């Protein structure tokens, strides 16, 4: 299982990971990482197959504690081989 950390820094982007992602893989993953929350303690769990990863994405979204983060979300993601 690979672990990927995405955050919001001038748009959602990969901050760190246990494996590199190609530009295509990042484009395939990023739409599943955009979340909008009404409450500071809100969370969301997303699971989806990503063919370019040859596996699945399991993402946990957490509301941002920074008011300056638009549509605040930070997600820790894991891609597991099929």
C-alpha positions as CSV (number, residue, x, y, z in Angstrom):
1,X,0.0,0.0,0.0
2,X,1.3,3.4,-0.9
3,X,0.5,6.6,1.1
4,X,0.0,10.0,-0.5
5,X,-0.6,13.3,1.3
6,X,-2.4,16.0,-0.7
7,X,-3.0,19.5,0.5
8,X,-4.1,22.9,-0.7
9,X,-1.2,25.2,-1.7
10,X,-2.3,27.4,-4.7
11,X,-4.6,24.5,-5.6
12,X,-4.7,20.9,-4.6
13,X,-1.4,19.2,-5.0
14,X,0.7,16.2,-3.9
15,X,2.8,17.3,-0.9
16,X,4.5,14.0,-0.1
17,X,4.2,10.3,-1.0
18,X,5.7,6.9,-0.7
19,X,5.7,6.7,-4.5
20,X,5.9,9.2,-7.3
21,X,2.8,9.9,-9.4
22,X,2.9,10.7,-13.1
23,X,1.1,13.8,-14.3
24,X,-1.7,11.6,-15.6
25,X,-2.1,9.8,-12.3
26,X,-2.3,13.1,-10.5
27,X,-5.0,14.3,-12.9
28,X,-6.9,11.1,-12.3
29,X,-6.7,11.4,-8.5
30,X,-7.2,15.1,-7.9
31,X,-10.9,15.3,-8.8
32,X,-11.6,12.8,-5.9
33,X,-9.8,15.0,-3.4
34,X,-11.9,18.2,-3.7
35,X,-14.2,18.5,-0.7
36,X,-16.2,21.3,0.7
37,X,-17.3,21.4,4.4
38,X,-19.7,23.6,6.3
39,X,-18.2,22.7,9.7
40,X,-14.7,22.8,11.1
41,X,-14.9,19.2,12.4
42,X,-16.4,17.7,9.2
43,X,-14.7,14.7,7.6
44,X,-15.4,12.6,4.4
45,X,-14.2,9.2,3.3
46,X,-13.9,8.4,-0.5
47,X,-13.1,5.1,-2.2
48,X,-12.7,4.7,-6.0
49,X,-10.9,2.6,-8.5
50,X,-8.2,4.6,-10.4
51,X,-7.1,2.6,-13.6
52,X,-3.9,4.6,-14.1
53,X,-2.8,3.5,-10.6
54,X,-3.7,-0.1,-11.2
55,X,-5.5,0.1,-7.9
56,X,-7.8,1.9,-5.7
57,X,-7.8,5.3,-4.0
58,X,-9.0,5.5,-0.4
59,X,-9.0,9.2,0.7
60,X,-9.9,10.7,4.0
61,X,-10.8,14.4,3.8
62,X,-10.4,16.7,6.8
63,X,-11.7,20.2,7.0
64,X,-8.9,22.8,7.0
65,X,-8.3,24.7,10.2
66,X,-7.0,27.7,8.2
67,X,-9.6,30.2,7.2
68,X,-7.5,31.3,4.2
69,X,-7.9,27.8,2.6
70,X,-10.7,28.0,-0.1
71,X,-13.1,25.1,0.2
72,X,-10.7,23.8,2.9
73,X,-9.7,20.2,2.6
74,X,-6.7,18.2,3.2
75,X,-6.7,14.5,2.4
76,X,-4.5,11.6,3.3
77,X,-4.7,9.0,0.6
78,X,-3.7,5.4,0.0
79,X,-3.5,3.6,-3.3
80,X,-3.4,-0.2,-3.0
81,X,-2.3,-2.5,-5.7
82,X,-5.1,-4.7,-7.1
